[in-house]
Amino acid sequence: MTDLDVAVIGAGVAGLTTAFRLASAGRRVRVFEAADVVGGRMTTVREDGFLIDTGAEQIPTTGYPQTWSLLGELGIGREQVPRIGRGIALWRGRARPGVASTRGLLTGAGLSVRARLELLRLLRGRFDLERPEDSTHATVAQACRGDLLDYLCQPVVSGFFGWDASRSAIAPFLALLTSIGPASTWRTYRDGMDTLARALAERVDVTTSAPVERVVDDGSSARIFVRGAELSARSVVLAVPAPVVRRVYPEHGSEFIDACSFSVVVKAHLLLDRPLGRRDYVVVVPTAENGTVATIIFDHLKHPGRAPENRGLVTVMAHPSVAAELLGAPDAEVAARLVDAAERLVPGLRAAVGRVVVRRFRHALPEATPRALALRSGFEAGLGGGAVDYAGDWVYLSPCSEAAVRSGVRAARRLARKEERV
């Protein structure tokens, strides 16, 4: 007799979606999470009246059908996911508005006319969030050149995903860009980006502070070793980043998983004593303009509830070229380097900082390298055959929460079909 029908490893959105679907179908499911909170890369820290979104920052109105469907099931209405209503600017000597908007194509958003025409040609291709490998396998740096690379694609993929443009494939980025609509329509969760994760966790059995040490596939079932104990389950879903899969399940035998690398992201969340003014809520910063800062997010402009009245909240994200170095640096050093580098972009920032909260993600987002793209379809075709299955945005090589939700829905379906065959 097994202890569980399904053990889900990881209480991010992918794992919780998987567990919710299976539990709704009557399965005995338990989620094991190494951290002391749920949400994974969509957690929100609540301190001194601030709501600090540590990972994901927004959700588009369009292009996320599975997410919006799940929110509806959970009773989370659009009034709980208000529109941000502000845009994204690119730094080129100054903040130039219009990135990811129709207006930007007309005004330039810092781009030359030639670069805008090249962008339009690039966007004419067909891109699929679920099958990015069906289009180009070129890297961002190979697919773009000149201004289009240096003053749009590089700063956007580095600033939102932590990607190195010379390593990461452009297809998943273009699939996302062409599906989510203009930035002016994007939304945020009113009560923090962990809203979806918390709602799912209320409906499933979750054990936090429970790092799984190893998973063993016995053929017809699996064993899970966690906190010195051993549990058995008919199936296990590994809803953790691919590098973590390699560690806890070394017998996975998948070239695709071995090829899945993740970006490193380091952020300094600045709790300000006043709300510094800005029209746009995000400024992406090209390598040529800084090299230490990739993105500046004015979180207090996303929604009034992100900071107490007459206070401000700004997030500074490290450039990929320094993120790995800062990953192991003391908080004080990370804060000093990022604040000093951001001061030129936001004059008066240093003087307004009251406190700094530093967050690090060793496995932030899947990089979607050309090699991983080439192996992805074969990996997906083989899913559902054993006691161990997988969920996560990396399954689709798509750096977004919609991919995480979709992967959880599909993993639950595969397990249901497997049980029907038994």
C-alpha positions as CSV (number, residue, x, y, z in Angstrom):
1,M,0.0,0.0,0.0
2,T,1.5,3.3,-1.0
3,D,1.3,6.4,1.2
4,L,0.0,8.7,-1.6
5,D,-1.4,8.5,-5.0
6,V,0.8,11.4,-6.1
7,A,3.6,13.3,-4.5
8,V,4.3,16.7,-6.0
9,I,7.7,18.2,-5.4
10,G,7.6,22.0,-5.5
11,A,4.9,24.4,-4.4
12,G,5.3,26.9,-7.2
13,V,2.4,27.6,-9.5
14,A,3.2,24.5,-11.6
15,G,3.2,22.1,-8.7
16,L,0.2,23.6,-7.0
17,T,-1.8,23.6,-10.3
18,T,-0.9,19.9,-10.7
19,A,-2.0,19.1,-7.2
20,F,-5.2,21.1,-7.4
21,R,-6.3,19.3,-10.6
22,L,-5.5,15.8,-9.1
23,A,-7.1,16.5,-5.7
24,S,-10.2,17.8,-7.5
25,A,-10.4,14.4,-9.2
26,G,-10.2,12.6,-5.9
27,R,-6.6,11.6,-5.8
28,R,-4.5,11.5,-2.5
29,V,-2.0,14.2,-3.2
30,R,0.6,15.9,-1.1
31,V,2.9,18.8,-2.1
32,F,6.4,19.0,-0.6
33,E,8.1,22.4,-0.7
34,A,11.6,23.2,0.5
35,A,10.9,26.8,1.3
36,D,8.8,27.9,4.3
37,V,6.2,29.6,1.9
38,V,4.5,28.6,-1.3
39,G,4.8,30.4,-4.6
40,G,8.3,29.6,-5.8
41,R,9.3,32.4,-8.2
42,M,5.9,34.1,-7.6
43,T,6.3,34.9,-3.9
44,T,5.5,38.1,-2.2
45,V,7.2,39.4,1.0
46,R,5.1,41.5,3.4
47,E,7.1,43.8,5.6
48,D,6.3,47.1,7.3
49,G,3.3,47.7,5.1
50,F,5.1,46.9,1.8
51,L,4.1,44.2,-0.6
52,I,7.3,43.1,-2.3
53,D,6.9,40.9,-5.4
54,T,10.2,39.0,-5.4
55,G,9.9,37.3,-8.8
56,A,7.2,37.7,-11.4
57,E,5.8,41.3,-11.6
58,Q,2.8,41.3,-13.8
59,I,0.2,39.3,-15.8
60,P,-1.1,40.2,-19.2
61,T,-4.8,40.6,-20.0
62,T,-4.5,38.5,-23.1
63,G,-2.3,35.4,-24.0
64,Y,-2.7,33.6,-20.6
65,P,-6.0,31.6,-21.2
66,Q,-5.1,28.7,-18.8
67,T,-4.2,31.1,-16.0
68,W,-7.4,33.2,-16.3
69,S,-9.5,30.0,-16.5
70,L,-7.8,28.8,-13.3
71,L,-8.4,32.1,-11.6
72,G,-12.0,31.9,-12.4
73,E,-12.3,28.5,-10.9
74,L,-10.7,29.8,-7.7
75,G,-13.1,32.7,-7.5
76,I,-10.4,35.3,-8.2
77,G,-12.1,38.0,-10.3
78,R,-10.6,40.7,-12.5
79,E,-11.2,43.3,-9.8
80,Q,-8.6,41.4,-7.8
81,V,-6.2,41.7,-10.7
82,P,-6.3,45.4,-11.6
83,R,-4.7,46.9,-14.7
84,I,-1.4,48.7,-14.1
85,G,-2.1,51.2,-16.8
86,R,1.5,52.3,-17.2
87,G,4.1,51.5,-19.7
88,I,7.7,50.5,-20.1
89,A,10.6,52.8,-20.9
90,L,14.0,52.1,-22.3
91,W,17.0,54.1,-21.2
92,R,19.0,55.7,-24.0
93,G,20.5,58.8,-22.4
94,R,17.1,59.2,-20.8
95,A,14.0,57.1,-20.2
96,R,12.2,56.8,-23.6
97,P,8.6,55.5,-23.3
98,G,6.8,53.1,-25.6
99,V,8.5,49.7,-25.2
100,A,6.1,46.8,-26.0
101,S,3.4,49.2,-27.3
102,T,2.0,50.3,-30.7
103,R,3.0,53.8,-29.8
104,G,6.6,52.7,-29.5
105,L,6.7,51.6,-33.1
106,L,5.5,55.0,-34.1
107,T,7.7,57.1,-31.8
108,G,10.7,54.8,-31.8
109,A,11.1,54.2,-28.0
110,G,14.7,54.9,-28.6
111,L,15.0,52.8,-31.8
112,S,16.0,54.1,-35.2
113,V,13.6,53.8,-38.1
114,R,15.7,51.0,-39.6
115,A,15.5,49.0,-36.3
116,R,11.8,49.4,-36.2
117,L,11.4,48.0,-39.7
118,E,13.7,45.1,-38.8
119,L,11.5,44.5,-35.7
120,L,8.3,44.4,-37.9
121,R,10.0,41.8,-40.2
122,L,11.1,39.7,-37.2
123,L,7.5,39.7,-35.8
124,R,6.0,38.4,-39.0
125,G,7.1,34.8,-38.2
126,R,4.9,32.2,-36.5
127,F,5.7,31.6,-32.9
128,D,4.0,29.2,-30.5
129,L,4.3,29.4,-26.7
130,E,3.8,25.6,-26.4
131,R,6.1,24.6,-29.3
132,P,8.8,27.2,-29.6
133,E,11.1,24.7,-31.3
134,D,8.9,24.9,-34.4
135,S,10.3,28.3,-35.3
136,T,13.9,29.5,-35.4
137,H,16.5,28.1,-33.1
138,A,18.7,31.2,-33.4
139,T,19.9,33.0,-30.3
140,V,18.7,36.6,-29.6
141,A,22.1,37.9,-30.7
142,Q,22.0,35.9,-33.9
143,A,18.5,36.9,-34.9
144,C,19.0,40.6,-34.2
145,R,21.7,43.2,-34.9
146,G,22.6,46.8,-34.3
147,D,20.0,49.0,-32.6
148,L,17.4,46.2,-32.6
149,L,19.6,44.0,-30.5
150,D,21.3,46.7,-28.4
151,Y,18.3,48.9,-27.7
152,L,15.4,46.5,-27.6
153,C,15.9,42.8,-27.6
154,Q,18.9,42.5,-25.3
155,P,17.7,44.9,-22.7
156,V,14.2,43.3,-22.6
157,V,15.4,39.7,-22.4
158,S,18.0,40.6,-19.8
159,G,15.8,42.9,-17.9
160,F,12.8,40.6,-17.6
161,F,14.3,37.1,-17.8
162,G,17.9,37.6,-16.8
163,W,19.0,36.1,-20.1
164,D,22.3,36.4,-21.8
165,A,21.4,37.4,-25.4
166,S,24.3,35.3,-26.8
167,R,23.1,32.1,-25.1
168,S,19.3,32.3,-25.2
169,A,17.1,31.4,-28.1
170,I,14.8,34.2,-29.4
171,A,11.8,32.0,-30.3
172,P,10.2,31.8,-26.8
173,F,10.7,35.5,-26.3
174,L,9.0,36.3,-29.6
175,A,6.2,33.9,-28.8
176,L,5.5,35.6,-25.6
177,L,5.9,39.1,-27.1
178,T,3.4,38.4,-29.8
179,S,0.8,36.8,-27.5
180,I,0.5,39.1,-24.5
181,G,-0.6,42.4,-25.9
182,P,0.7,45.9,-25.2
183,A,2.2,46.7,-21.8
184,S,-0.5,49.3,-21.1
185,T,-3.0,46.4,-20.7
186,W,-0.9,44.4,-18.3
187,R,-2.2,43.7,-14.8
188,T,-0.9,42.9,-11.3
189,Y,-2.5,40.9,-8.5
190,R,-3.9,43.4,-6.0
191,D,-2.8,41.5,-3.0
192,G,0.6,40.4,-4.3
193,M,1.9,38.2,-7.1
194,D,1.6,35.1,-4.8
195,T,-2.3,35.4,-4.9
196,L,-2.7,32.5,-7.3
197,A,-0.3,30.3,-5.4
198,R,-1.9,31.0,-2.0
199,A,-5.4,30.3,-3.4
200,L,-4.3,27.0,-4.8
201,A,-2.4,26.0,-1.6
202,E,-5.6,26.5,0.4
203,R,-7.2,23.7,-1.6
204,V,-4.5,21.1,-1.4
205,D,-2.3,19.3,1.1
206,V,1.0,21.2,1.3
207,T,4.0,20.5,3.5
208,T,6.5,23.4,3.6
209,S,10.0,23.4,4.9
210,A,10.3,19.9,3.5
211,P,13.3,19.7,1.1
212,V,13.2,16.4,-0.9
213,E,16.6,14.8,-0.9
214,R,16.0,12.1,-3.5
215,V,13.3,10.4,-5.6
216,V,13.7,6.8,-6.7
217,D,11.6,5.3,-9.5
218,D,10.7,1.7,-8.7
219,G,8.8,1.1,-11.9
220,S,5.2,0.8,-10.7
221,S,5.7,3.3,-7.9
222,A,8.3,5.7,-6.5
223,R,9.9,6.5,-3.2
224,I,10.5,10.0,-1.8
225,F,13.2,10.8,0.8
226,V,12.4,13.9,2.7
227,R,13.7,15.2,6.1
228,G,15.1,11.8,7.0
229,A,11.8,9.9,6.3
230,E,10.8,7.7,3.3
231,L,7.4,7.9,1.7
232,S,5.9,5.9,-1.2
233,A,3.6,7.2,-4.0
234,R,2.1,5.6,-7.1
235,S,3.5,8.7,-9.1
236,V,5.7,11.7,-8.5
237,V,5.6,15.0,-10.3
238,L,8.8,17.0,-10.1
239,A,7.6,20.6,-10.4
240,V,11.0,22.1,-9.7
241,P,13.6,23.7,-12.0
242,A,15.5,21.3,-14.3
243,P,18.8,21.7,-12.4
244,V,17.0,20.6,-9.2
245,V,15.5,17.6,-11.0
246,R,19.1,16.6,-11.9
247,R,20.0,16.7,-8.2
248,V,17.1,14.9,-6.6
249,Y,16.4,12.5,-9.4
250,P,19.8,11.7,-10.9
251,E,18.5,8.6,-12.7
252,H,16.3,10.8,-14.9
253,G,18.2,9.9,-18.1
254,S,17.0,12.9,-20.1
255,E,19.3,14.8,-22.5
256,F,16.7,17.6,-22.5
257,I,16.8,18.1,-18.7
258,D,20.6,18.1,-18.8
259,A,20.5,20.8,-21.5
260,C,18.0,23.0,-19.5
261,S,20.0,25.8,-18.0
262,F,18.5,28.7,-15.9
263,S,19.3,32.3,-15.6
264,V,20.5,33.8,-12.3
265,V,18.6,36.8,-11.0
266,V,19.5,39.1,-8.1
267,K,17.2,41.9,-7.0
268,A,17.4,44.7,-4.5
269,H,14.0,45.9,-3.3
270,L,14.4,49.5,-2.1
271,L,11.9,50.6,0.6
272,L,11.8,54.4,0.1
273,D,10.8,57.2,2.5
274,R,9.1,59.0,-0.4
275,P,7.5,57.9,-3.8
276,L,9.9,59.1,-6.5
277,G,8.0,60.3,-9.5
278,R,8.0,58.5,-12.8
279,R,5.5,58.1,-15.7
280,D,6.4,54.5,-16.6
281,Y,6.6,51.8,-14.0
282,V,9.5,49.9,-15.6
283,V,12.8,51.1,-17.2
284,V,14.9,48.5,-19.0
285,V,18.5,49.4,-19.3
286,P,20.8,48.3,-22.2
287,T,24.2,46.9,-21.5
288,A,25.7,49.8,-23.4
289,E,24.1,52.3,-21.0
290,N,25.0,50.7,-17.7
291,G,26.2,47.1,-17.4
292,T,25.3,46.7,-13.7
293,V,21.6,47.4,-13.7
294,A,19.2,45.5,-16.1
295,T,15.8,46.8,-14.9
296,I,14.4,49.4,-12.5
297,I,10.8,48.7,-11.5
298,F,8.7,51.4,-9.7
299,D,6.6,49.0,-7.8
300,H,4.6,51.7,-6.0
301,L,3.2,52.7,-9.4
302,K,1.9,49.1,-10.1
303,H,-0.8,49.4,-7.5
304,P,-1.3,51.8,-4.5
305,G,-1.2,48.9,-2.1
306,R,2.5,48.0,-2.8
307,A,3.8,50.7,-0.5
308,P,2.4,52.7,2.5
309,E,1.0,56.1,1.8
310,N,3.7,58.7,0.9
311,R,6.3,55.9,0.7
312,G,7.9,54.3,-2.4
313,L,9.0,50.9,-3.5
314,V,11.6,50.4,-6.2
315,T,13.2,47.1,-7.4
316,V,16.6,47.2,-9.1
317,M,17.5,44.0,-10.9
318,A,21.2,43.1,-11.6
319,H,22.5,42.8,-15.1
320,P,23.2,39.1,-16.1
321,S,26.9,39.9,-16.4
322,V,27.1,40.6,-12.6
323,A,24.2,38.5,-11.3
324,A,26.3,35.3,-10.8
325,E,29.0,37.3,-8.9
326,L,26.3,39.0,-6.6
327,L,24.6,35.7,-6.0
328,G,27.1,34.9,-3.2
329,A,27.8,38.4,-2.1
330,P,26.6,39.9,1.3
331,D,23.4,41.8,1.2
332,A,25.1,45.0,2.0
333,E,27.4,44.7,-1.0
334,V,24.6,43.8,-3.4
335,A,22.5,46.8,-2.1
336,A,25.4,49.2,-2.4
337,R,26.4,48.2,-5.9
338,L,22.9,48.2,-7.3
339,V,21.8,51.5,-5.7
340,D,25.0,53.2,-6.7
341,A,24.6,52.1,-10.3
342,A,20.9,53.0,-10.4
343,E,21.5,56.5,-9.0
344,R,22.5,57.9,-12.4
345,L,19.3,56.6,-13.8
346,V,17.1,57.8,-10.9
347,P,18.6,60.9,-9.4
348,G,17.9,61.1,-5.6
349,L,17.3,57.3,-5.3
350,R,20.2,56.8,-2.8
351,A,19.0,59.5,-0.5
352,A,15.4,58.1,-0.5
353,V,16.4,54.6,0.5
354,G,15.3,53.6,4.0
355,R,15.9,49.9,3.9
356,V,16.9,47.3,1.3
357,V,15.6,43.7,0.9
358,V,17.8,41.5,-1.3
359,R,16.4,38.5,-3.1
360,R,18.4,35.9,-5.1
361,F,17.2,33.2,-7.6
362,R,19.8,30.7,-8.5
363,H,17.3,29.2,-10.9
364,A,15.2,32.1,-12.0
365,L,13.9,31.4,-15.5
366,P,14.7,28.7,-18.2
367,E,17.2,30.1,-20.7
368,A,15.9,28.2,-23.7
369,T,19.2,27.5,-25.4
370,P,19.2,26.3,-29.0
371,R,20.3,22.8,-27.8
372,A,17.4,22.6,-25.4
373,L,15.0,23.7,-28.1
374,A,16.2,20.9,-30.4
375,L,15.6,18.3,-27.7
376,R,12.3,19.6,-26.3
377,S,9.7,17.9,-28.5
378,G,11.3,14.5,-28.0
379,F,11.2,15.0,-24.2
380,E,7.5,16.0,-24.3
381,A,6.6,13.0,-26.5
382,G,8.0,10.7,-23.8
383,L,6.2,12.1,-20.8
384,G,3.6,10.0,-19.0
385,G,5.3,6.6,-19.3
386,G,6.8,6.1,-15.9
387,A,6.2,6.7,-12.2
388,V,8.0,10.1,-12.5
389,D,6.5,13.1,-14.4
390,Y,7.4,16.7,-14.7
391,A,5.9,20.2,-14.5
392,G,7.3,23.7,-14.8
393,D,7.8,26.6,-17.3
394,W,11.0,24.8,-18.4
395,V,8.9,22.0,-19.9
396,Y,7.9,24.5,-22.6
397,L,11.1,26.5,-22.4
398,S,8.8,29.5,-21.9
399,P,9.7,32.0,-19.2
400,C,6.2,32.8,-17.9
401,S,3.7,31.7,-15.3
402,E,1.2,30.7,-18.1
403,A,3.7,28.0,-19.1
404,A,3.9,26.8,-15.5
405,V,0.1,26.6,-15.2
406,R,-0.2,24.8,-18.6
407,S,2.5,22.3,-17.6
408,G,0.6,21.5,-14.3
409,V,-2.7,21.0,-16.2
410,R,-1.0,18.7,-18.7
411,A,0.9,16.7,-16.0
412,A,-2.4,16.0,-14.2
413,R,-4.0,14.9,-17.4
414,R,-1.2,12.5,-18.1
415,L,-1.4,10.9,-14.7
416,A,-5.2,10.5,-15.1
417,R,-4.7,8.8,-18.4
418,K,-2.1,6.5,-16.9
419,E,-4.4,5.4,-14.1
420,E,-7.1,4.7,-16.7
421,R,-4.8,2.3,-18.5
422,V,-3.9,0.4,-15.3
